[in-house]
Amino acid sequence: MTTNEPTLDELVGTATNTALLPEPDAHAYDAIATGDADPLILGGHKFTSRFILGSGRYDLNLIKATIENAGTQIVTMALRRCRTTENNLLDYIPKGITMLPNTSGARNAEEAVRIARLAREVCETDFVKVEIEHETKYLLPDNAETIRATEMLAKEGFVVMPYMFPDPIAARQLEEAGAACVMPLGSLIGSNKGLRMRDFIEVIIANAHVPVIIDAGIGRPSQAAEAMEMGADAVMAYTAIASAGNIPVMARAFKHAIEAGREAYLAGLGTVTEGHAVPSSPTNAADYLSPSK
């Protein structure tokens, strides 16, 4: 018996929608290199972790567990914590970790260079994080002195990782001075306020030819993931972990967040629409989003 009732395909648009499905990009599902196949390269050295861990005020007995839970391969520390007698921080760092001494306390380029040379002898490493601040309330880095110190230290063969105020022009000058990366602050050091300087950091990332590592102010794993999603190459964190209720577990949370953010960035974040909704069950050609739209 003939009926005028619509077919199922007509009701749900199956036949029509199938015809409208876009052809998949030939490379849309290619394997994305992640983890060990996606190393962070600093001064010719390869690292599979993109999480740099600070060590400022931990109980020394917690350092090993924190490093292991973080999965980090780089730990930064102030030279004054490397005593030559008892309670030497270096005695608590697991083997195979790259030490990143910083020049905390330096007020100008000359002082930073002097501290870096001492750190090279004590820590037996060419890595140095340049930190130059000459006021104690906001601890803002002096970009001009940092550029001078970077140029001097790079000429002496150091792998220079400069902490900087997120000024895109200064970032370019640090590259030209020989920096192995640039480390713009996300917000005031120790504040846990996250990416307050996001707009300027995005400009730095878009124009950098060296890794961009977000340093200072990252207070939550979600903020670390956000930094990685926007294209940062790595994140350094300390206060957020040191002030947590369970330090090793928070270190592990940051590890997973940084890895997730990196993979999201490599995968390509979904399209953001403005001013209208997009149905989850497409009914016409305009509902199919593609990278070209």
BABATI-913016 format. One record per atom (N, C-alpha, C): x negated, y negated, z. Coordinates in pm, whole numbers, padded with zeros to 5 digits, always signed. Example, Ala and Ser with C-alpha at 12.3 -4.5 7.8 and 13.67 -1.06 7.14 Angstrom:
! residues 2
-01319+00569+00780;-01230+00450+00780;-01320+00330+00780;-01285+00225+00708;-01367+00106+00714;-01290-00003+00787;
END
This chain:
! residues 293
-00084+00120+00000;+00000+00000+00000;-00088-00125+00000;-00051-00219-00085;-00127-00343-00095;-00091-00435+00020;-00192-00501+00077;-00168-00596+00187;-00239-00727+00157;-00180-00836+00205;-00241-00968+00185;-00331-01009+00302;-00347-00920+00398;-00432-00953+00513;-00578-00959+00469;-00654-01053+00523;-00795-01066+00484;-00877-00947+00531;-00981-00917+00456;-01070-00809+00495;-01160-00856+00610;-01229-00759+00673;-01320-00792+00782;-01431-00884+00733;-01482-00856+00613;-01589-00941+00559;-01541-01084+00540;-01417-01099+00497;-01363-01233+00477;-01344-01306+00609;-01305-01227+00712;-01283-01288+00844;-01413-01339+00906;-01517-01258+00901;-01641-01294+00970;-01746-01350+00877;-01718-01347+00747;-01812-01406+00653;-01936-01324+00629;-01926-01191+00653;-02046-01107+00642;-02106-01113+00503;-02023-01093+00404;-02075-01090+00267;-02137-01223+00228;-02066-01332+00263;-02116-01465+00228;-02247-01495+00300;-02250-01466+00430;-02369-01498+00508;-02491-01421+00462;-02470-01293+00424;-02584-01213+00379;-02648-01278+00257;-02565-01331+00170;-02619-01394+00050;-02694-01523+00081;-02659-01585+00194;-02720-01713+00226;-02848-01702+00308;-02876-01581+00356;-02996-01565+00438;-03119-01605+00357;-03204-01690+00414;-03324-01732+00340;-03424-01620+00326;-03500-01625+00220;-03607-01527+00203;-03713-01550+00310;-03757-01445+00379;-03858-01465+00483;-03992-01509+00424;-04061-01594+00497;-04196-01634+00459;-04283-01509+00457;-04365-01497+00353;-04448-01378+00340;-04541-01358+00458;-04576-01468+00528;-04670-01457+00639;-04603-01481+00775;-04470-01483+00776;-04399-01519+00899;-04426-01422+01013;-04453-01296+00979;-04470-01197+01084;-04610-01139+01088;-04704-01212+01030;-04843-01169+01041;-04883-01165+01188;-04975-01079+01220;-05024-01070+01358;-05094-01201+01396;-05068-01247+01517;-05131-01368+01568;-05243-01327+01662;-05362-01380+01639;-05475-01347+01725;-05456-01412+01861;-05449-01330+01965;-05435-01380+02101;-05535-01308+02191;-05544-01355+02314;-05630-01288+02412;-05775-01285+02367;-05834-01165+02369;-05976-01150+02333;-06004-01194+02190;-05904-01186+02104;-05923-01224+01964;-05905-01373+01940;-05877-01446+02047;-05853-01591+02037;-05938-01662+02143;-06071-01657+02127;-06159-01710+02233;-06164-01862+02239;-06191-01910+02359;-06224-02051+02380;-06375-02062+02364;-06420-02153+02279;-06563-02166+02252;-06612-02300+02304;-06710-02293+02393;-06769-02412+02454;-06920-02405+02439;-06975-02496+02363;-07120-02497+02344;-07175-02367+02290;-07099-02301+02203;-07144-02175+02144;-07116-02053+02229;-07062-02071+02349;-07029-01960+02438;-06880-01928+02424;-06847-01798+02420;-06708-01755+02404;-06648-01712+02537;-06525-01755+02560;-06451-01718+02680;-06312-01670+02638;-06267-01560+02697;-06135-01510+02664;-06028-01566+02756;-06067-01623+02868;-05972-01690+02956;-05971-01839+02925;-05853-01899+02929;-05839-02043+02906;-05800-02115+03035;-05832-02054+03145;-05800-02108+03276;-05932-02136+03349;-05960-02263+03377;-06078-02301+03453;-06033-02331+03596;-06101-02272+03690;-06057-02279+03830;-06150-02368+03912;-06090-02460+03988;-06168-02540+04083;-06191-02460+04211;-06287-02503+04291;-06321-02426+04413;-06343-02516+04534;-06293-02638+04528;-06327-02738+04628;-06313-02704+04774;-06191-02662+04818;-06171-02647+04962;-06117-02510+05002;-06136-02409+04918;-06090-02276+04957;-06168-02225+05077;-06102-02144+05157;-06173-02059+05252;-06262-01969+05167;-06389-01964+05198;-06482-01887+05116;-06441-01740+05104;-06373-01689+05204;-06331-01549+05199;-06217-01524+05100;-06154-01633+05053;-06045-01620+04956;-06092-01638+04812;-06215-01685+04796;-06262-01720+04661;-06258-01601+04567;-06311-01488+04608;-06319-01371+04519;-06180-01326+04474;-06086-01314+04568;-05951-01269+04534;-05882-01369+04442;-05907-01498+04466;-05845-01600+04383;-05897-01594+04240;-06026-01581+04225;-06087-01571+04092;-06036-01448+04018;-06027-01336+04088;-05982-01213+04024;-05837-01224+03980;-05752-01284+04063;-05611-01300+04026;-05593-01401+03914;-05678-01502+03910;-05671-01604+03804;-05720-01550+03671;-05804-01448+03675;-05862-01397+03551;-05956-01496+03486;-06001-01595+03562;-06086-01699+03505;-06227-01649+03481;-06297-01717+03390;-06438-01688+03364;-06526-01808+03393;-06463-01921+03428;-06536-02043+03459;-06484-02100+03591;-06575-02127+03682;-06539-02186+03812;-06621-02312+03831;-06553-02422+03859;-06624-02548+03881;-06643-02573+04029;-06749-02643+04061;-06779-02671+04202;-06872-02790+04210;-06868-02855+04327;-06958-02968+04353;-07093-02914+04399;-07198-02982+04360;-07333-02938+04395;-07351-02925+04546;-07286-03012+04623;-07305-03010+04768;-07253-02881+04832;-07170-02805+04760;-07120-02678+04815;-07218-02565+04795;-07323-02589+04720;-07423-02484+04695;-07540-02503+04791;-07518-02469+04913;-07624-02482+05012;-07724-02368+04995;-07843-02393+05038;-07947-02289+05023;-07955-02200+05146;-07872-02229+05247;-07873-02145+05369;-07743-02066+05376;-07682-02059+05493;-07559-01984+05507;-07440-02058+05443;-07334-01981+05416;-07213-02035+05354;-07239-02101+05219;-07325-02038+05142;-07349-02083+05005;-07236-02032+04917;-07165-02124+04853;-07052-02085+04767;-07092-01981+04664;-07212-01993+04611;-07256-01903+04505;-07259-01757+04550;-07273-01735+04681;-07277-01598+04732;-07140-01531+04727;-07035-01610+04709;-06898-01557+04710;-06837-01547+04570;-06910-01591+04471;-06858-01589+04333;-06893-01454+04269;-06795-01383+04214;-06825-01254+04149;-06924-01269+04035;-06998-01163+04009;-07094-01164+03899;-07021-01179+03766;-07088-01246+03673;-07032-01264+03540;-06952-01392+03523;-06932-01466+03632;-06858-01591+03625;-06954-01704+03585;-06913-01787+03491;-06992-01905+03453;-06964-02017+03551;-07067-02067+03614;-07054-02177+03709;-07054-02309+03632;-06964-02396+03671;-06954-02528+03610;-06971-02634+03719;-07096-02666+03754;-07116-02771+03855;-07070-02906+03803;-07016-02987+03892;-06973-03121+03850;-07059-03228+03916;-07047-03347+03867;-07130-03458+03918;-07049-03546+04012;-06954-03486+04081;-06871-03560+04177;-06958-03642+04272;-06923-03767+04291;-07001-03857+04375;-07084-03956+04296;-07104-03925+04167;-07181-04017+04082;-07100-04143+04054;-07168-04256+04058;-07102-04384+04033;-07142-04446+03899;-07242-04388+03836;-07285-04437+03705;-07354-04323+03630;-07393-04349+03506;-07452-04246+03423;-07583-04192+03480;-07664-04280+03533;-07794-04237+03586;-07777-04140+03702;-07683-04169+03791;-07659-04079+03904;-07604-03945+03856;-07518-03949+03757;-07461-03825+03702;-07570-03738+03640;-07661-03799+03569;-07771-03725+03507;-07859-03662+03613;-07888-03738+03719;-07972-03684+03826;-07906-03564+03894;-07775-03573+03920;-07703-03461+03982;-07700-03340+03888;-07680-03365+03760;-07675-03256+03662;-07808-03181+03656;-07918-03254+03662;-08049-03188+03658;-08070-03101+03781;-08029-03150+03897;-08039-03071+04020;-07951-02946+04011;-07829-02964+03959;-07735-02852+03948;-07788-02744+03855;-07857-02788+03749;-07914-02690+03656;-08013-02599+03726;-08091-02654+03816;-08189-02575+03891;-08123-02486+03996;-08027-02541+04068;-07965-02467+04178;-07873-02357+04126;-07794-02390+04025;-07691-02297+03976;-07738-02216+03856;-07853-02248+03803;-07911-02177+03689;-07813-02173+03571;-07764-02289+03534;-07672-02300+03422;-07693-02432+03349;-07662-02431+03220;-07669-02554+03140;-07533-02623+03134;-07432-02559+03189;-07299-02621+03190;-07292-02729+03296;-07226-02839+03262;-07205-02944+03362;-07076-03018+03328;-06999-03043+03432;-06879-03126+03418;-06913-03265+03468;-06909-03362+03378;-06944-03499+03414;-06823-03567+03477;-06840-03611+03600;-06738-03689+03671;-06803-03815+03724;-06755-03928+03681;-06809-04057+03729;-06692-04145+03772;-06683-04172+03900;-06581-04261+03955;-06649-04355+04053;-06612-04482+04050;-06673-04573+04147;-06568-04646+04230;-06452-04584+04248;-06356-04631+04348;-06290-04506+04407;-06244-04516+04530;-06200-04396+04602;-06050-04384+04618;-05973-04485+04576;-05829-04478+04594;-05761-04395+04485;-05796-04422+04360;-05731-04354+04247;-05823-04252+04180;-05952-04261+04208;-06051-04167+04152;-06040-04157+03999;-06023-04271+03935;-06015-04273+03790;-06154-04266+03729;-06171-04184+03627;-06303-04172+03565;-06340-04298+03486;-06468-04333+03492;-06521-04446+03418;-06563-04395+03280;-06481-04420+03180;-06509-04365+03047;-06639-04416+02988;-06670-04543+03006;-06791-04600+02946;-06917-04534+03003;-06923-04519+03135;-07039-04454+03196;-07042-04305+03162;-06925-04244+03150;-06917-04102+03115;-06972-04079+02975;-06943-04169+02883;-06997-04157+02747;-07149-04168+02749;-07201-04262+02826;-07348-04277+02836;-07411-04152+02894;-07354-04098+03001;-07410-03978+03064;-07403-03859+02969;-07292-03847+02897;-07276-03736+02802;-07384-03739+02696;-07412-03855+02643;-07516-03867+02539;-07652-03827+02594;-07684-03871+02715;-07815-03838+02773;-07827-03689+02802;-07723-03631+02858;-07729-03490+02896;-07724-03398+02774;-07647-03434+02673;-07642-03352+02551;-07780-03345+02486;-07855-03454+02490;-07990-03455+02433;-08085-03365+02511;-08051-03338+02639;-08135-03250+02720;-08089-03104+02714;-07992-03076+02628;-07949-02938+02608;-07838-02889+02699;-07775-02979+02772;-07662-02940+02856;-07537-02914+02772;-07452-02824+02821;-07317-02809+02767;-07231-02903+02848;-07201-03019+02789;-07139-03128+02865;-06987-03124+02850;-06919-03119+02966;-06773-03114+02969;-06726-03236+03049;-06695-03347+02983;-06666-03471+03053;-06519-03489+03093;-06500-03522+03220;-06369-03559+03274;-06344-03704+03235;-06227-03733+03179;-06205-03865+03121;-06062-03914+03144;-06048-04047+03141;-05915-04107+03134;-05868-04089+02990;-05741-04049+02967;-05696-04013+02833;-05682-04129+02735;-05794-04177+02690;-05802-04282+02588;-05852-04216+02460;-05770-04211+02355;-05811-04143+02231;-05940-04196+02171;-05965-04327+02185;-06088-04385+02130;-06208-04332+02208;-06197-04329+02341;-06307-04276+02423;-06329-04128+02395;-06221-04055+02368;-06235-03912+02336;-06320-03893+02211;-06296-03975+02111;-06375-03966+01988;-06521-04003+02016;-06544-04104+02099;-06680-04144+02132;-06753-04036+02211;-06682-03964+02295;-06743-03854+02369;-06784-03742+02273;-06700-03713+02176;-06736-03615+02073;-06866-03658+02004;-06871-03783+01963;-06988-03834+01893;-07112-03833+01980;-07092-03842+02111;-07204-03840+02205;-07256-03699+02232;-07183-03598+02185;-07230-03460+02200;-07153-03376+02299;-07034-03419+02341;-06955-03342+02436;-06912-03209+02375;-06913-03104+02457;-06869-02971+02412;-06717-02962+02412;-06652-03053+02485;-06507-03060+02493;-06474-03197+02551;-06348-03228+02563;-06306-03345+02640;-06203-03297+02741;-06202-03361+02860;-06116-03316+02969;-06033-03433+03022;-05928-03471+02949;-05844-03582+02995;-05760-03542+03116;-05738-03638+03206;-05654-03611+03322;-05508-03610+03280;-05429-03523+03344;-05286-03519+03318;-05213-03623+03402;-05262-03642+03523;-05214-03745+03615;-05322-03759+03721;-05299-03840+03822;-05403-03865+03922;-05452-03735+03984;-05581-03724+04002;-05641-03603+04056;-05581-03569+04193;-05545-03444+04210;-05489-03398+04336;-05343-03432+04357;-05278-03496+04259;-05141-03544+04278;-05035-03437+04252;-05067-03336+04171;-04971-03232+04132;-04850-03289+04055;-04867-03404+03990;-04755-03468+03921;-04740-03427+03776;-04831-03346+03726;-04815-03295+03591;-04864-03387+03481;-04800-03377+03365;-04848-03445+03244;-04791-03586+03232;-04826-03674+03324;-04779-03812+03318;-04841-03888+03200;-04953-03840+03149;-05023-03907+03039;-05002-03833+02907;-04891-03766+02895;-04866-03677+02782;-04882-03745+02646;-04825-03862+02626;-04829-03927+02494;-04972-03948+02446;-05059-03993+02536;-05198-04018+02498;-05274-03887+02476;-05242-03786+02558;-05307-03656+02542;-05271-03595+02408;-05146-03610+02366;-05104-03556+02236;-05184-03620+02122;-05212-03749+02132;-05292-03816+02029;-05435-03759+02029;-05489-03737+02148;-05624-03680+02158;-05628-03542+02095;-05530-03457+02129;-05525-03322+02074;-05515-03325+01922;-05432-03413+01869;-05410-03420+01724;-05535-03460+01647;-05629-03528+01712;-05745-03582+01641;-05878-03523+01686;-05875-03432+01783;-05999-03377+01838;-06062-03273+01747;-06195-03270+01748;-06270-03166+01678;-06345-03077+01777;-06318-03096+01904;-06372-03011+02011;-06253-02970+02098;-06269-02866+02181;-06157-02826+02267;-06112-02939+02360;-05982-02943+02385;-05924-03039+02478;-05873-02960+02599;-05929-02990+02715;-05896-02918+02838;-05829-03015+02934;-05707-02984+02975;-05635-03074+03065;-05687-03054+03207;-05730-03163+03266;-05795-03158+03397;-05729-03262+03487;-05692-03221+03606;-05638-03309+03710;-05488-03332+03695;-05418-03311+03805;-05276-03343+03814;-05181-03230+03783;-05230-03120+03723;-05140-03009+03692;-05100-02941+03822;-04970-02946+03854;-04924-02902+03985;-04844-02775+03989;-04798-02726+03874;-04714-02607+03871;-04752-02521+03750;-04727-02391+03758;-04751-02308+03640;-04674-02357+03518;-04551-02405+03538;-04472-02454+03424;-04540-02572+03356;-04608-02657+03434;-04680-02770+03376;-04802-02723+03298;-04867-02617+03347;-04979-02560+03274;-04932-02502+03141;-04818-02433+03144;-04762-02377+03021;-04726-02488+02923;-04670-02597+02974;-04635-02711+02888;-04758-02770+02821;-04867-02781+02896;-04991-02834+02839;-05040-02745+02725;-05032-02614+02745;-05079-02522+02642;-04985-02523+02522;-04854-02535+02546;-04758-02539+02436;-04781-02659+02345;-04828-02771+02402;-04849-02890+02321;-04983-02886+02246;-05061-02780+02267;-05182-02763+02188;-05312-02779+02263;-05308-02797+02395;-05432-02802+02472;-05504-02668+02458;-05635-02671+02466;-05714-02549+02450;-05734-02474+02581;-05721-02543+02693;-05737-02479+02823;-05684-02574+02930;-05671-02521+03050;-05624-02600+03165;-05718-02574+03282;-05750-02680+03353;-05822-02665+03479;-05727-02700+03592;-05725-02619+03696;-05638-02645+03810;-05710-02610+03939;-05677-02684+04042;-05731-02655+04174;-05631-02683+04285;-05590-02810+04301;-05506-02848+04415;-05376-02769+04419;-05313-02747+04304;-05187-02674+04299;-05202-02534+04357;-05318-02475+04338;-05343-02341+04387;-05388-02344+04533;-05480-02435+04564;-05534-02442+04700;-05428-02480+04802;-05323-02553+04759;-05218-02597+04851;-05097-02504+04851;-05104-02394+04777;-04992-02300+04769;-04983-02216+04896;-04864-02160+04918;-04846-02074+05035;-04928-01947+05026;-04939-01891+04906;-05020-01771+04882;-05113-01802+04767;-05237-01830+04797;-05332-01879+04697;-05359-01778+04585;-05393-01653+04615;-05419-01559+04506;-05299-01537+04415;-05178-01529+04472;-05059-01508+04390;-05033-01630+04300;-05053-01751+04353;-05036-01870+04270;-05139-01873+04157;-05260-01828+04186;-05362-01822+04081;-05317-01729+03969;-05256-01618+04007;-05207-01524+03905;-05091-01585+03827;-05005-01660+03893;-04894-01726+03824;-04947-01824+03719;-05051-01899+03755;-05110-01993+03659;-05170-01917+03541;-05234-01806+03568;-05293-01725+03460;-05186-01687+03358;-05074-01634+03406;-04969-01590+03314;-04907-01709+03240;-04891-01821+03309;-04832-01940+03247;-04920-01992+03134;-05049-01996+03157;-05143-02045+03056;-05144-01952+02935;-05142-01823+02961;-05139-01727+02850;-05008-01740+02771;-04896-01755+02842;-04767-01768+02775;-04762-01896+02692;-04813-02007+02748;-04813-02133+02675;-04897-02126+02550;-05011-02060+02559;-05098-02046+02442;-05030-01964+02332;-04967-01853+02370;-04901-01769+02271;-04782-01843+02208;-04710-01920+02288;-04598-01998+02234;-04648-02099+02131;-04759-02163+02161;-04817-02261+02068;-04859-02193+01938;-04925-02078+01950;-04971-02007+01831;-04853-01954+01749;-04747-01912+01818;-04630-01858+01748;-04555-01967+01672;-04561-02089+01724;-04487-02201+01664;-04355-02219+01735;-04340-02329+01806;-04219-02352+01884;-04099-02374+01793;-03982-02338+01842;-03859-02350+01764;-03826-02495+01730;-03744-02510+01626;-03703-02642+01580;-03613-02709+01683;-03637-02835+01708;-03552-02915+01797;-03456-02996+01712;-03328-02989+01742;-03229-03067+01667;-03178-03183+01752;-03137-03289+01685;-03087-03408+01754;-02947-03442+01700;-02854-03474+01788;-02726-03528+01747;-02621-03427+01705;-02654-03299+01705;-02554-03198+01669;-02597-03064+01724;-02500-02974+01735;-02528-02838+01780;-02550-02748+01660;-02611-02634+01681;-02631-02534+01576;-02570-02404+01624;-02469-02349+01557;-02406-02225+01603;-02503-02108+01604;-02490-02025+01704;-02580-01909+01713;-02543-01802+01612;-02420-01805+01561;-02378-01714+01455;-02349-01798+01331;-02448-01813+01241;-02434-01903+01126;-02315-01869+01037;-02251-01972+00984;-02136-01953+00895;-02155-02018+00760;-02259-02097+00744;-02285-02157+00613;-02432-02187+00597;-02471-02223+00478;-02613-02240+00446;-02679-02343+00535;-02606-02448+00572;-02666-02556+00652;-02704-02509+00791;-02644-02395+00837;-02674-02346+00970;-02805-02272+00979;-02863-02237+00864;-02989-02164+00864;-03104-02264+00867;-03179-02257+00975;-03290-02350+00990;-03416-02288+00934;-03498-02369+00875;-03626-02322+00826;-03729-02428+00855;-03858-02392+00858;-03963-02491+00889;-03962-02611+00797;-03902-02597+00677;-03904-02710+00581;-03798-02813+00613;-03703-02780+00706;-03597-02875+00736;-03634-02968+00850;
END
